[in-house]
């Protein structure tokens, strides 16, 4: 199989490239050159935000079986890429987002749930949800429904994460001390390991699947408890997980999802939308999800390999709770002084 990845050097794109190379595919990547792709790929340079950003593609006569596009900004860039490639590629797999579902999607929502309104495939940068939906429309209009694969991911975790969620939890727990652990422990989570996402996307393209798929594992494949316990086990630090009632956390003004990454309150619109989708379609189409302990251990191993600081996308919101605020909430919950001695840098910018 011949694969073209638009991007291919960070998080999802890198996982797709590595998975394709592992299958023995011939891989070409188009990117701006800010990061190096894995070895063994053909590299083309191009900035999709520039007027001539696709010149390297336009200047070749190459054809591909599959294009994988992870773009998350102005939909018009996806339109331009898909239009250029529609006669030179068999399928267009666009890595989209569950954010395209109109808020709030109810628990058990499927791919037929209502979508955000106002999306425009020719738009400049607007907002994340409409941009992702506009890009979906662009791909379908250029390649057709049968040749367009819309991979609607929810929470993505795993090595190379440049969003700041699991790396924040790992580094926080590795520091030790009393850790604000948002309850309940058995809160069902819904996410996908980036490598499982990549493997499923390539397999779906091989089987010539089309249309939308909500791509996260089943709700409850992991819980808040199993996730944080895995972090504590793999880091080996002297952390004490202090499980705290959601009402105490919310009354303290702590923001779910961002200040306490991954976590959202139980029995809330946020939980229904982010952690309670019906993913039977993806499971029936071959999605396989590795244990949370493997995702956590491999992410920690990668963090240690790169010196302990995860890369952060500058166009995303900051993640994590300030140590002083954490200590205040722990005290309010009756856990006594929290955090660790000394000062800790605030987490850097990352994804929504």
Order of alpha helices (4+ residues) and beta strands (2+ residues): beta-alpha-beta-beta-alpha-beta-alpha-beta-alpha-beta-beta-alpha-beta-beta-beta-alpha-beta-beta-alpha-beta-alpha-beta-beta-alpha-alpha-alpha-alpha
